[in-house]
Amino acid sequence: MTSKPIFLYKSDPVRGRLWAEVFHRQAPHIDFRIWPDIGDAERVRYLAAWVPPPDLAHQFPNLELLFSSGAGVDQFDFSVLPPALPVVRMVEPGIVQGMVEYVTHAVLDLHRDMPRYRRQQREQCWQPLQVRTAAERRVGVLGLGSLGTAVLQQLRSLGFDCAGWSRTPHEIEGVPCHAGPEGLPAFLARTEILICLLPLTEATQGLLNASLFAQLPPGASLVQVGRGPQLVEADLLAALASGQLAEACLDVTDPEPLPAGHPFWTHPHIRLTPHIASMTQPLSAAEVVLDNLLRHATGAPLLGLVDRQRGY
Ligand code: GLV
């Protein structure tokens, strides 16, 4: 009988098999298992899940760490998790790179008026528009965690006039950063392409609403890569109808998928993608998780540890 600790993976099994390869190679002292093959429940010490199974404390009495298999933890119901169980968000290079690619693509698309050219093509209209330089385009990112920071660094390197906003003060080289409710109006007033990379919390639910849109310069655009419930749908439709907003690129909605016939599906100024902006990359994620297991074993601070009060 083995007494190896079990690392249980409960998410997409195809990606789980790639995690397993990294664990077998680099951590043979750990018994890596993919749900529902849980093995001896008493030996389960670590769990990586998108949605954890119910009744964790009873099912896995020796669980020491819970990892989210994604960047967000809003899908966890903290009220049913053991209060002292450390919860860790996925902060890994693959997910960061994916988000940088998606947002850069969306910003360049908006900056170079591609939504308008796509509409013009459908109308067989050949109509050049003024080309503005990146330095003349003011781009702003809401949320300055590892994703928001990496996105701003990339956009800055492309020459955009960048700014950031977050709940608490942050510093990013070469990027003016605003903080707190008092810093929001000045940030919004200068932002022509707004990118939302905020986590879903009570404070960010419904944040993308009419009052926020009204503070942007007329004709601004939105790139929503946060979470669906942050956006007030009716307010987006009204802002697009009035021209206060020109375009919206949405990777997240509420619910996902949107119901058939929802106005976003066919809106000429909305681009929808099915929550694919970024995904955890199994190979780099497993490396980061192994590093965190080592940190846990040696008492070092965990990377991506969730502050339950804060909600992310
Ligand atoms: C995706 O949205 C994630 O949280 O990884």
Boltz pocket constraint, residues with backbone or C-beta under 6 A from the ligand:
constraints:
  - pocket:
      binder: B
      contacts: [[A, 69], [A, 70], [A, 71], [A, 72], [A, 73], [A, 226], [A, 278], [A, 279], [A, 280]]
      max_distance: 6.0
